[in-house]
Amino acid sequence: GVKCKGDEMTLSDCQHHSVVSCNRAGAQFSAGVICSDTASDLVLNAALVEQTVYIEDRPLHLLYCAAEENCLAKSAAQASWPYGQRRLLRFSAQIHNIGKADFRPRLGRHSW
C-alpha cells in the first residue's frame, strides 16, 4: 500500500508498504492517483471569519462602486436607487496558499 501526507510532489515521494493485492479487483474496488508538478493549497482562516462577522445596513448611495463591480445581488437592480438600503454580511477573510504554486482559478474574474 501507499500512504501520502499531502505535501509530496510525486507518488514516489509517498511512503510505500508491502504490495497489497485485492481479491475482488475490478471497477468497484479500483483507485487512481493524479499527480502534478506543483499545486496550490488554499487554507481559510475560519477563526478570523467567525471573530469578525457582522450584519450592516448600508445606504445604496454608498454602494455605487460595488454595484458597478457587480458585487451586489441581482435584486439590487430593482432597488430604489439612491434612497434604498441593502443588508450586508460583512467579515474579514485571510487565505494562505501553503502549496507550491500560485492559485490560478479556472474561471476568469468576470465569473467570480
C-alpha positions in Angstrom: 0.0 0.0 0.0 0.9 3.7 -0.2 0.5 6.4 2.4 0.8 10.1 1.5 0.8 13.1 3.8 -0.3 15.5 1.1 2.8 17.6 0.6 4.5 15.1 -1.8 5.4 16.3 -5.3 5.2 12.8 -6.8 3.6 9.5 -5.8 7.1 8.0 -5.4 7.7 10.5 -2.6 4.9 8.8 -0.5 5.7 6.1 2.0 5.4 2.6 0.4 4.4 -0.5 2.3 4.4 -4.1 1.0 2.4 -4.8 -2.1 -1.3 -5.2 -1.5 -3.4 -7.4 -3.7 -7.2 -7.2 -3.9 -9.0 -10.5 -4.1 -12.0 -8.8 -5.8 -10.2 -6.5 -8.2 -12.4 -4.6 -10.7 -14.0 -1.3 -11.2 -15.9 -1.4 -7.9 -12.6 -1.6 -5.9 -10.3 0.5 -8.1 -8.5 3.6 -7.2 -6.4 6.1 -9.1 -3.9 8.9 -8.5 -3.2 12.0 -10.5 0.0 13.9 -9.6 1.0 17.4 -10.7 4.4 19.0 -10.5 3.1 21.9 -8.5 -0.2 22.7 -6.8 -1.8 25.5 -4.8 -3.3 24.6 -1.4 -5.6 27.3 0.0 -6.4 27.4 3.7 -9.1 29.8 5.0 -8.6 31.3 8.4 -12.1 30.3 9.6 -11.5 31.7 13.1 -10.9 35.2 11.7 -14.2 35.0 9.8 -16.1 33.9 12.9 -14.5 36.7 15.0 -15.2 39.5 12.6 -18.6 38.6 11.1 -21.4 41.2 11.5 -24.5 42.5 9.6 -24.6 46.0 8.4 -27.5 48.0 6.8 -25.9 50.3 4.2 -27.5 53.1 2.1 -27.5 52.4 -1.6 -25.8 55.7 -2.4 -22.6 54.3 -0.7 -22.7 51.2 -2.8 -22.3 52.6 -6.3 -18.8 51.2 -6.7 -20.0 47.7 -5.5 -22.9 47.9 -8.0 -20.5 48.8 -10.9 -18.3 45.9 -10.0 -21.2 43.5 -9.9 -20.6 42.8 -6.2 -24.3 43.1 -5.3 -27.1 40.6 -5.8 -29.2 41.0 -8.9 -32.1 42.1 -6.8 -30.2 45.3 -6.1 -31.0 46.5 -9.6 -34.7 46.7 -8.6 -33.9 48.7 -5.5 -34.9 52.4 -5.1 -31.6 54.0 -6.1 -30.1 56.0 -4.4 -32.6 56.1 -1.5 -32.9 52.4 -0.6 -30.6 50.3 1.5 -29.1 46.8 1.5 -28.3 44.4 4.3 -24.8 43.1 4.1 -23.0 40.3 5.8 -19.5 41.7 6.4 -16.4 39.8 7.6 -12.7 39.8 7.2 -11.0 37.0 5.3 -7.5 35.7 5.3 -6.4 32.9 3.0 -3.0 31.3 2.9 -1.5 29.5 0.0 0.6 26.7 1.6 1.1 24.9 -1.7 3.9 25.1 -4.1 2.2 27.1 -6.9 0.2 30.3 -7.4 -3.5 29.9 -7.2 -4.9 30.4 -10.7 -8.7 30.0 -10.8 -10.1 28.2 -13.9 -12.8 30.9 -14.4 -11.9 34.5 -15.2 -12.5 37.4 -12.8 -15.8 38.2 -14.5 -17.2 34.8 -13.3 -16.3 35.2 -9.6 
